[in-house]
Amino acid sequence: MKFKPLHDRILVKRLEDEEKSKGGIIIPDTAKEKPSEGEIVAVGPGALNNEGKRNPIDVKVGDKVLFSKYSGDEVKIDEQDLIIIKEEDVIGILN
């Protein structure tokens, strides 16, 4: 299935954290925090401004980003757990 976000929304695949702590302790899935890092899978065309023109989005497909911890809506597309966030929830691009 293909998915194209609307306006200034971005489809992100969360990047998984390691399952061990620095001390070597294995952390169960229930105790893990959801990571706030992800890879962009799809990007909308941008929001419309007051003049009816689109504001371009600063990120592109493939970028690794840091986003707000409790932002977005979780969805499942083609058996993948993804999250839809707004551009304003992206804190920065990871290099």
Biopython code that builds the backbone (N, CA, C, O; Angstrom):
import numpy as np
from Bio.PDB.StructureBuilder import StructureBuilder

atoms = [
    (1, "MET", "N", (0.842, -1.169, 0.000)),
    (1, "MET", "CA", (0.000, 0.000, 0.000)),
    (1, "MET", "C", (0.893, 1.241, 0.000)),
    (1, "MET", "O", (1.888, 1.290, 0.723)),
    (2, "LYS", "N", (0.549, 2.220, -0.791)),
    (2, "LYS", "CA", (1.290, 3.475, -0.810)),
    (2, "LYS", "C", (0.543, 4.480, 0.053)),
    (2, "LYS", "O", (-0.687, 4.493, 0.087)),
    (3, "PHE", "N", (1.294, 5.315, 0.746)),
    (3, "PHE", "CA", (0.711, 6.323, 1.629)),
    (3, "PHE", "C", (1.399, 7.646, 1.382)),
    (3, "PHE", "O", (2.627, 7.725, 1.430)),
    (4, "LYS", "N", (0.634, 8.683, 1.119)),
    (4, "LYS", "CA", (1.159, 10.034, 0.906)),
    (4, "LYS", "C", (0.529, 10.946, 1.952)),
    (4, "LYS", "O", (-0.676, 11.192, 1.898)),
    (5, "PRO", "N", (1.323, 11.460, 2.913)),
    (5, "PRO", "CA", (0.780, 12.366, 3.922)),
    (5, "PRO", "C", (0.282, 13.662, 3.285)),
    (5, "PRO", "O", (0.781, 14.087, 2.244)),
    (6, "LEU", "N", (-0.701, 14.276, 3.920)),
    (6, "LEU", "CA", (-1.237, 15.544, 3.448)),
    (6, "LEU", "C", (-0.602, 16.707, 4.198)),
    (6, "LEU", "O", (-0.131, 16.556, 5.325)),
    (7, "HIS", "N", (-0.598, 17.859, 3.558)),
    (7, "HIS", "CA", (-0.146, 19.124, 4.132)),
    (7, "HIS", "C", (1.254, 19.012, 4.727)),
    (7, "HIS", "O", (2.186, 18.615, 4.028)),
    (8, "ASP", "N", (1.420, 19.352, 6.004)),
    (8, "ASP", "CA", (2.758, 19.357, 6.616)),
    (8, "ASP", "C", (2.989, 18.143, 7.499)),
    (8, "ASP", "O", (3.711, 18.217, 8.493)),
    (9, "ARG", "N", (2.380, 17.037, 7.137)),
    (9, "ARG", "CA", (2.549, 15.810, 7.920)),
    (9, "ARG", "C", (3.675, 14.950, 7.345)),
    (9, "ARG", "O", (3.976, 14.993, 6.152)),
    (10, "ILE", "N", (4.289, 14.161, 8.246)),
    (10, "ILE", "CA", (5.443, 13.350, 7.890)),
    (10, "ILE", "C", (5.226, 11.943, 8.443)),
    (10, "ILE", "O", (4.792, 11.783, 9.584)),
    (11, "LEU", "N", (5.526, 10.922, 7.637)),
    (11, "LEU", "CA", (5.432, 9.528, 8.062)),
    (11, "LEU", "C", (6.826, 9.070, 8.480)),
    (11, "LEU", "O", (7.775, 9.152, 7.701)),
    (12, "VAL", "N", (6.943, 8.581, 9.739)),
    (12, "VAL", "CA", (8.246, 8.259, 10.313)),
    (12, "VAL", "C", (8.253, 6.826, 10.819)),
    (12, "VAL", "O", (7.277, 6.358, 11.406)),
    (13, "LYS", "N", (9.361, 6.133, 10.586)),
    (13, "LYS", "CA", (9.593, 4.801, 11.151)),
    (13, "LYS", "C", (10.531, 4.992, 12.337)),
    (13, "LYS", "O", (11.644, 5.498, 12.188)),
    (14, "ARG", "N", (10.069, 4.580, 13.520)),
    (14, "ARG", "CA", (10.904, 4.728, 14.718)),
    (14, "ARG", "C", (12.158, 3.865, 14.608)),
    (14, "ARG", "O", (12.108, 2.743, 14.105)),
    (15, "LEU", "N", (13.282, 4.402, 15.084)),
    (15, "LEU", "CA", (14.521, 3.641, 15.156)),
    (15, "LEU", "C", (14.541, 2.930, 16.495)),
    (15, "LEU", "O", (14.273, 3.542, 17.528)),
    (16, "GLU", "N", (14.855, 1.648, 16.488)),
    (16, "GLU", "CA", (14.826, 0.831, 17.705)),
    (16, "GLU", "C", (16.057, 1.084, 18.558)),
    (16, "GLU", "O", (17.165, 1.240, 18.043)),
    (17, "ASP", "N", (15.852, 1.123, 19.863)),
    (17, "ASP", "CA", (16.949, 1.233, 20.824)),
    (17, "ASP", "C", (17.585, -0.129, 21.028)),
    (17, "ASP", "O", (17.011, -1.154, 20.660)),
    (18, "GLU", "N", (18.779, -0.136, 21.618)),
    (18, "GLU", "CA", (19.430, -1.402, 21.955)),
    (18, "GLU", "C", (18.661, -2.079, 23.083)),
    (18, "GLU", "O", (18.021, -1.410, 23.895)),
    (19, "GLU", "N", (18.725, -3.400, 23.131)),
    (19, "GLU", "CA", (18.003, -4.142, 24.150)),
    (19, "GLU", "C", (18.793, -4.343, 25.422)),
    (19, "GLU", "O", (18.267, -4.900, 26.386)),
    (20, "LYS", "N", (20.058, -3.902, 25.457)),
    (20, "LYS", "CA", (20.877, -4.029, 26.654)),
    (20, "LYS", "C", (21.258, -2.644, 27.146)),
    (20, "LYS", "O", (21.438, -1.716, 26.357)),
    (21, "SER", "N", (21.377, -2.516, 28.454)),
    (21, "SER", "CA", (21.861, -1.264, 29.032)),
    (21, "SER", "C", (23.384, -1.240, 28.909)),
    (21, "SER", "O", (23.988, -2.222, 28.476)),
    (22, "LYS", "N", (24.003, -0.129, 29.286)),
    (22, "LYS", "CA", (25.459, -0.024, 29.215)),
    (22, "LYS", "C", (26.134, -1.047, 30.119)),
    (22, "LYS", "O", (27.244, -1.494, 29.828)),
    (23, "GLY", "N", (25.472, -1.425, 31.218)),
    (23, "GLY", "CA", (26.032, -2.398, 32.149)),
    (23, "GLY", "C", (25.804, -3.833, 31.728)),
    (23, "GLY", "O", (26.240, -4.751, 32.423)),
    (24, "GLY", "N", (25.123, -4.058, 30.594)),
    (24, "GLY", "CA", (24.892, -5.398, 30.087)),
    (24, "GLY", "C", (23.576, -6.009, 30.512)),
    (24, "GLY", "O", (23.316, -7.177, 30.224)),
    (25, "ILE", "N", (22.733, -5.234, 31.198)),
    (25, "ILE", "CA", (21.439, -5.749, 31.648)),
    (25, "ILE", "C", (20.461, -5.723, 30.473)),
    (25, "ILE", "O", (20.337, -4.710, 29.783)),
    (26, "ILE", "N", (19.774, -6.834, 30.252)),
    (26, "ILE", "CA", (18.796, -6.916, 29.166)),
    (26, "ILE", "C", (17.501, -6.249, 29.625)),
    (26, "ILE", "O", (16.976, -6.565, 30.693)),
    (27, "ILE", "N", (16.994, -5.329, 28.816)),
    (27, "ILE", "CA", (15.794, -4.575, 29.155)),
    (27, "ILE", "C", (14.594, -5.187, 28.435)),
    (27, "ILE", "O", (14.616, -5.278, 27.207)),
    (28, "PRO", "N", (13.539, -5.614, 29.152)),
    (28, "PRO", "CA", (12.362, -6.182, 28.490)),
    (28, "PRO", "C", (11.584, -5.111, 27.725)),
    (28, "PRO", "O", (11.678, -3.923, 28.032)),
    (29, "ASP", "N", (10.812, -5.552, 26.721)),
    (29, "ASP", "CA", (10.039, -4.627, 25.892)),
    (29, "ASP", "C", (9.102, -3.747, 26.704)),
    (29, "ASP", "O", (8.913, -2.578, 26.366)),
    (30, "THR", "N", (8.514, -4.276, 27.762)),
    (30, "THR", "CA", (7.555, -3.510, 28.542)),
    (30, "THR", "C", (8.202, -2.371, 29.323)),
    (30, "THR", "O", (7.522, -1.406, 29.669)),
    (31, "ALA", "N", (9.482, -2.461, 29.602)),
    (31, "ALA", "CA", (10.176, -1.430, 30.375)),
    (31, "ALA", "C", (10.857, -0.386, 29.499)),
    (31, "ALA", "O", (11.347, 0.623, 30.007)),
    (32, "LYS", "N", (10.892, -0.615, 28.194)),
    (32, "LYS", "CA", (11.568, 0.310, 27.291)),
    (32, "LYS", "C", (10.716, 1.546, 27.040)),
    (32, "LYS", "O", (9.489, 1.472, 26.967)),
    (33, "GLU", "N", (11.388, 2.677, 26.909)),
    (33, "GLU", "CA", (10.707, 3.887, 26.467)),
    (33, "GLU", "C", (10.706, 3.888, 24.948)),
    (33, "GLU", "O", (11.631, 3.379, 24.315)),
    (34, "LYS", "N", (9.670, 4.461, 24.373)),
    (34, "LYS", "CA", (9.635, 4.561, 22.918)),
    (34, "LYS", "C", (10.680, 5.577, 22.482)),
    (34, "LYS", "O", (10.765, 6.665, 23.053)),
    (35, "PRO", "N", (11.474, 5.232, 21.477)),
    (35, "PRO", "CA", (12.507, 6.171, 21.033)),
    (35, "PRO", "C", (11.887, 7.382, 20.348)),
    (35, "PRO", "O", (10.809, 7.296, 19.759)),
    (36, "SER", "N", (12.576, 8.496, 20.434)),
    (36, "SER", "CA", (12.088, 9.691, 19.753)),
    (36, "SER", "C", (12.970, 10.004, 18.547)),
    (36, "SER", "O", (13.059, 11.151, 18.108)),
    (37, "GLU", "N", (13.614, 8.974, 18.023)),
    (37, "GLU", "CA", (14.386, 9.086, 16.791)),
    (37, "GLU", "C", (13.702, 8.250, 15.729)),
    (37, "GLU", "O", (13.116, 7.209, 16.027)),
    (38, "GLY", "N", (13.779, 8.709, 14.492)),
    (38, "GLY", "CA", (13.165, 7.943, 13.429)),
    (38, "GLY", "C", (13.710, 8.305, 12.070)),
    (38, "GLY", "O", (14.444, 9.279, 11.904)),
    (39, "GLU", "N", (13.328, 7.486, 11.095)),
    (39, "GLU", "CA", (13.713, 7.721, 9.704)),
    (39, "GLU", "C", (12.457, 8.088, 8.929)),
    (39, "GLU", "O", (11.427, 7.426, 9.060)),
    (40, "ILE", "N", (12.537, 9.133, 8.129)),
    (40, "ILE", "CA", (11.384, 9.613, 7.382)),
    (40, "ILE", "C", (11.103, 8.680, 6.210)),
    (40, "ILE", "O", (11.989, 8.375, 5.412)),
    (41, "VAL", "N", (9.841, 8.232, 6.121)),
    (41, "VAL", "CA", (9.406, 7.313, 5.076)),
    (41, "VAL", "C", (8.669, 8.057, 3.966)),
    (41, "VAL", "O", (8.828, 7.733, 2.789)),
    (42, "ALA", "N", (7.856, 9.061, 4.338)),
    (42, "ALA", "CA", (7.102, 9.850, 3.359)),
    (42, "ALA", "C", (6.870, 11.248, 3.911)),
    (42, "ALA", "O", (6.793, 11.445, 5.123)),
    (43, "VAL", "N", (6.759, 12.222, 2.999)),
    (43, "VAL", "CA", (6.583, 13.623, 3.380)),
    (43, "VAL", "C", (5.444, 14.216, 2.569)),
    (43, "VAL", "O", (5.325, 13.964, 1.370)),
    (44, "GLY", "N", (4.601, 15.013, 3.237)),
    (44, "GLY", "CA", (3.521, 15.713, 2.539)),
    (44, "GLY", "C", (4.065, 16.878, 1.728)),
    (44, "GLY", "O", (5.251, 17.196, 1.820)),
    (45, "PRO", "N", (3.211, 17.520, 0.931)),
    (45, "PRO", "CA", (3.658, 18.613, 0.071)),
    (45, "PRO", "C", (3.931, 19.917, 0.797)),
    (45, "PRO", "O", (4.566, 20.804, 0.227)),
    (46, "GLY", "N", (3.477, 20.065, 2.030)),
    (46, "GLY", "CA", (3.664, 21.303, 2.783)),
    (46, "GLY", "C", (2.328, 21.972, 3.054)),
    (46, "GLY", "O", (1.354, 21.752, 2.335)),
    (47, "ALA", "N", (2.292, 22.791, 4.100)),
    (47, "ALA", "CA", (1.058, 23.486, 4.478)),
    (47, "ALA", "C", (0.829, 24.688, 3.571)),
    (47, "ALA", "O", (1.776, 25.259, 3.030)),
    (48, "LEU", "N", (-0.430, 25.062, 3.412)),
    (48, "LEU", "CA", (-0.769, 26.256, 2.642)),
    (48, "LEU", "C", (-0.654, 27.479, 3.538)),
    (48, "LEU", "O", (-1.062, 27.451, 4.699)),
    (49, "ASN", "N", (-0.087, 28.569, 2.981)),
    (49, "ASN", "CA", (-0.022, 29.809, 3.745)),
    (49, "ASN", "C", (-1.239, 30.680, 3.419)),
    (49, "ASN", "O", (-2.131, 30.241, 2.692)),
    (50, "ASN", "N", (-1.286, 31.890, 3.940)),
    (50, "ASN", "CA", (-2.442, 32.776, 3.747)),
    (50, "ASN", "C", (-2.662, 33.182, 2.292)),
    (50, "ASN", "O", (-3.774, 33.545, 1.910)),
    (51, "GLU", "N", (-1.617, 33.123, 1.490)),
    (51, "GLU", "CA", (-1.709, 33.489, 0.078)),
    (51, "GLU", "C", (-2.092, 32.314, -0.808)),
    (51, "GLU", "O", (-2.231, 32.471, -2.021)),
    (52, "GLY", "N", (-2.265, 31.136, -0.211)),
    (52, "GLY", "CA", (-2.624, 29.951, -0.975)),
    (52, "GLY", "C", (-1.443, 29.212, -1.578)),
    (52, "GLY", "O", (-1.631, 28.291, -2.374)),
    (53, "LYS", "N", (-0.239, 29.599, -1.213)),
    (53, "LYS", "CA", (0.965, 28.932, -1.715)),
    (53, "LYS", "C", (1.466, 27.951, -0.670)),
    (53, "LYS", "O", (1.208, 28.125, 0.521)),
    (54, "ARG", "N", (2.180, 26.924, -1.105)),
    (54, "ARG", "CA", (2.705, 25.903, -0.198)),
    (54, "ARG", "C", (4.026, 26.337, 0.415)),
    (54, "ARG", "O", (4.907, 26.856, -0.270)),
    (55, "ASN", "N", (4.148, 26.114, 1.717)),
    (55, "ASN", "CA", (5.427, 26.297, 2.405)),
    (55, "ASN", "C", (6.176, 24.970, 2.305)),
    (55, "ASN", "O", (5.666, 23.947, 2.763)),
    (56, "PRO", "N", (7.361, 24.964, 1.723)),
    (56, "PRO", "CA", (8.092, 23.691, 1.578)),
    (56, "PRO", "C", (8.495, 23.128, 2.931)),
    (56, "PRO", "O", (8.705, 23.874, 3.888)),
    (57, "ILE", "N", (8.602, 21.805, 3.004)),
    (57, "ILE", "CA", (9.013, 21.126, 4.222)),
    (57, "ILE", "C", (10.530, 20.974, 4.208)),
    (57, "ILE", "O", (11.121, 20.683, 3.168)),
    (58, "ASP", "N", (11.159, 21.171, 5.371)),
    (58, "ASP", "CA", (12.615, 21.195, 5.477)),
    (58, "ASP", "C", (13.268, 19.823, 5.505)),
    (58, "ASP", "O", (14.492, 19.732, 5.414)),
    (59, "VAL", "N", (12.490, 18.751, 5.629)),
    (59, "VAL", "CA", (13.049, 17.405, 5.687)),
    (59, "VAL", "C", (12.656, 16.628, 4.442)),
    (59, "VAL", "O", (11.725, 17.002, 3.730)),
    (60, "LYS", "N", (13.385, 15.529, 4.184)),
    (60, "LYS", "CA", (13.084, 14.715, 3.002)),
    (60, "LYS", "C", (13.117, 13.238, 3.382)),
    (60, "LYS", "O", (13.594, 12.878, 4.458)),
    (61, "VAL", "N", (12.617, 12.401, 2.511)),
    (61, "VAL", "CA", (12.600, 10.957, 2.734)),
    (61, "VAL", "C", (14.032, 10.461, 2.936)),
    (61, "VAL", "O", (14.939, 10.816, 2.184)),
    (62, "GLY", "N", (14.216, 9.639, 3.959)),
    (62, "GLY", "CA", (15.536, 9.089, 4.256)),
    (62, "GLY", "C", (16.266, 9.813, 5.368)),
    (62, "GLY", "O", (17.223, 9.275, 5.927)),
    (63, "ASP", "N", (15.833, 11.038, 5.708)),
    (63, "ASP", "CA", (16.470, 11.772, 6.805)),
    (63, "ASP", "C", (16.208, 11.066, 8.131)),
    (63, "ASP", "O", (15.125, 10.525, 8.353)),
    (64, "LYS", "N", (17.198, 11.078, 9.000)),
    (64, "LYS", "CA", (17.017, 10.585, 10.368)),
    (64, "LYS", "C", (16.764, 11.812, 11.231)),
    (64, "LYS", "O", (17.550, 12.760, 11.224)),
    (65, "VAL", "N", (15.662, 11.787, 11.976)),
    (65, "VAL", "CA", (15.246, 12.969, 12.722)),
    (65, "VAL", "C", (15.006, 12.647, 14.195)),
    (65, "VAL", "O", (14.812, 11.493, 14.577)),
    (66, "LEU", "N", (15.026, 13.684, 14.993)),
    (66, "LEU", "CA", (14.658, 13.630, 16.395)),
    (66, "LEU", "C", (13.332, 14.367, 16.499)),
    (66, "LEU", "O", (13.205, 15.481, 15.992)),
    (67, "PHE", "N", (12.329, 13.756, 17.156)),
    (67, "PHE", "CA", (11.013, 14.395, 17.242)),
    (67, "PHE", "C", (10.495, 14.364, 18.667)),
    (67, "PHE", "O", (11.006, 13.621, 19.506)),
    (68, "SER", "N", (9.487, 15.166, 18.937)),
    (68, "SER", "CA", (8.904, 15.258, 20.273)),
    (68, "SER", "C", (8.412, 13.897, 20.735)),
    (68, "SER", "O", (7.833, 13.144, 19.952)),
    (69, "LYS", "N", (8.637, 13.582, 21.994)),
    (69, "LYS", "CA", (8.385, 12.262, 22.550)),
    (69, "LYS", "C", (6.933, 11.797, 22.427)),
    (69, "LYS", "O", (6.689, 10.653, 22.042)),
    (70, "TYR", "N", (5.979, 12.649, 22.742)),
    (70, "TYR", "CA", (4.575, 12.227, 22.765)),
    (70, "TYR", "C", (3.778, 12.788, 21.588)),
    (70, "TYR", "O", (2.572, 13.005, 21.709)),
    (71, "SER", "N", (4.424, 13.021, 20.476)),
    (71, "SER", "CA", (3.735, 13.601, 19.324)),
    (71, "SER", "C", (3.267, 12.527, 18.354)),
    (71, "SER", "O", (3.757, 11.398, 18.373)),
    (72, "GLY", "N", (2.330, 12.888, 17.522)),
    (72, "GLY", "CA", (1.924, 12.046, 16.409)),
    (72, "GLY", "C", (0.893, 10.988, 16.708)),
    (72, "GLY", "O", (0.465, 10.798, 17.847)),
    (73, "ASP", "N", (0.507, 10.304, 15.644)),
    (73, "ASP", "CA", (-0.468, 9.216, 15.692)),
    (73, "ASP", "C", (0.199, 7.947, 15.182)),
    (73, "ASP", "O", (0.788, 7.935, 14.100)),
    (74, "GLU", "N", (0.103, 6.887, 15.964)),
    (74, "GLU", "CA", (0.700, 5.612, 15.563)),
    (74, "GLU", "C", (-0.233, 4.898, 14.598)),
    (74, "GLU", "O", (-1.439, 4.814, 14.833)),
    (75, "VAL", "N", (0.338, 4.379, 13.499)),
    (75, "VAL", "CA", (-0.425, 3.649, 12.485)),
    (75, "VAL", "C", (0.344, 2.383, 12.107)),
    (75, "VAL", "O", (1.541, 2.266, 12.370)),
    (76, "LYS", "N", (-0.358, 1.449, 11.490)),
    (76, "LYS", "CA", (0.278, 0.233, 10.994)),
    (76, "LYS", "C", (-0.014, 0.165, 9.493)),
    (76, "LYS", "O", (-1.172, 0.074, 9.084)),
    (77, "ILE", "N", (1.033, 0.208, 8.681)),
    (77, "ILE", "CA", (0.909, 0.156, 7.225)),
    (77, "ILE", "C", (1.816, -0.954, 6.726)),
    (77, "ILE", "O", (3.013, -0.952, 7.013)),
    (78, "ASP", "N", (1.262, -1.901, 5.985)),
    (78, "ASP", "CA", (2.020, -3.044, 5.465)),
    (78, "ASP", "C", (2.798, -3.750, 6.579)),
    (78, "ASP", "O", (3.980, -4.052, 6.415)),
    (79, "GLU", "N", (2.142, -4.009, 7.699)),
    (79, "GLU", "CA", (2.714, -4.720, 8.843)),
    (79, "GLU", "C", (3.880, -3.979, 9.504)),
    (79, "GLU", "O", (4.635, -4.581, 10.268)),
    (80, "GLN", "N", (4.037, -2.687, 9.222)),
    (80, "GLN", "CA", (5.083, -1.876, 9.850)),
    (80, "GLN", "C", (4.422, -0.893, 10.800)),
    (80, "GLN", "O", (3.416, -0.273, 10.456)),
    (81, "ASP", "N", (4.986, -0.747, 11.997)),
    (81, "ASP", "CA", (4.509, 0.251, 12.945)),
    (81, "ASP", "C", (5.174, 1.578, 12.610)),
    (81, "ASP", "O", (6.397, 1.702, 12.675)),
    (82, "LEU", "N", (4.364, 2.571, 12.253)),
    (82, "LEU", "CA", (4.860, 3.883, 11.855)),
    (82, "LEU", "C", (4.153, 4.953, 12.675)),
    (82, "LEU", "O", (3.190, 4.664, 13.385)),
    (83, "ILE", "N", (4.628, 6.175, 12.577)),
    (83, "ILE", "CA", (4.011, 7.292, 13.275)),
    (83, "ILE", "C", (3.867, 8.461, 12.306)),
    (83, "ILE", "O", (4.767, 8.738, 11.513)),
    (84, "ILE", "N", (2.720, 9.142, 12.379)),
    (84, "ILE", "CA", (2.477, 10.327, 11.551)),
    (84, "ILE", "C", (2.613, 11.538, 12.460)),
    (84, "ILE", "O", (1.893, 11.662, 13.451)),
    (85, "ILE", "N", (3.547, 12.441, 12.121)),
    (85, "ILE", "CA", (3.762, 13.640, 12.920)),
    (85, "ILE", "C", (3.657, 14.871, 12.034)),
    (85, "ILE", "O", (3.729, 14.776, 10.809)),
    (86, "LYS", "N", (3.486, 16.021, 12.662)),
    (86, "LYS", "CA", (3.500, 17.283, 11.925)),
    (86, "LYS", "C", (4.941, 17.786, 11.866)),
    (86, "LYS", "O", (5.774, 17.423, 12.697)),
    (87, "GLU", "N", (5.212, 18.612, 10.888)),
    (87, "GLU", "CA", (6.572, 19.129, 10.718)),
    (87, "GLU", "C", (7.040, 19.882, 11.970)),
    (87, "GLU", "O", (8.222, 19.829, 12.310)),
    (88, "GLU", "N", (6.143, 20.572, 12.650)),
    (88, "GLU", "CA", (6.521, 21.343, 13.833)),
    (88, "GLU", "C", (6.990, 20.459, 14.993)),
    (88, "GLU", "O", (7.641, 20.951, 15.915)),
    (89, "ASP", "N", (6.665, 19.153, 14.959)),
    (89, "ASP", "CA", (7.091, 18.226, 16.009)),
    (89, "ASP", "C", (8.507, 17.713, 15.782)),
    (89, "ASP", "O", (9.070, 17.072, 16.669)),
    (90, "VAL", "N", (9.100, 17.977, 14.614)),
    (90, "VAL", "CA", (10.470, 17.564, 14.339)),
    (90, "VAL", "C", (11.394, 18.566, 15.015)),
    (90, "VAL", "O", (11.318, 19.768, 14.760)),
    (91, "ILE", "N", (12.275, 18.056, 15.885)),
    (91, "ILE", "CA", (13.192, 18.908, 16.624)),
    (91, "ILE", "C", (14.449, 19.194, 15.799)),
    (91, "ILE", "O", (14.972, 20.307, 15.827)),
    (92, "GLY", "N", (14.930, 18.187, 15.065)),
    (92, "GLY", "CA", (16.127, 18.382, 14.262)),
    (92, "GLY", "C", (16.464, 17.156, 13.434)),
    (92, "GLY", "O", (15.890, 16.083, 13.619)),
    (93, "ILE", "N", (17.401, 17.332, 12.521)),
    (93, "ILE", "CA", (17.870, 16.261, 11.646)),
    (93, "ILE", "C", (19.195, 15.736, 12.209)),
    (93, "ILE", "O", (20.084, 16.519, 12.542)),
    (94, "LEU", "N", (19.323, 14.403, 12.314)),
    (94, "LEU", "CA", (20.541, 13.774, 12.812)),
    (94, "LEU", "C", (21.487, 13.498, 11.637)),
    (94, "LEU", "O", (21.066, 12.987, 10.599)),
    (95, "ASN", "N", (22.755, 13.838, 11.809)),
    (95, "ASN", "CA", (23.752, 13.591, 10.752)),
    (95, "ASN", "C", (24.581, 12.384, 11.078)),
    (95, "ASN", "O", (25.470, 12.020, 10.309)),
]
sb = StructureBuilder()
sb.init_structure("model")
sb.init_model(0)
sb.init_chain("A")
sb.init_seg("    ")
for serial, (resi, resn, name, xyz) in enumerate(atoms, 1):
    if name == "N":
        sb.init_residue(resn, " ", resi, " ")
    sb.init_atom(name, np.array(xyz, "f"), 0.0, 1.0, " ", f" {name:<3s}", serial, name[0])
structure = sb.get_structure()
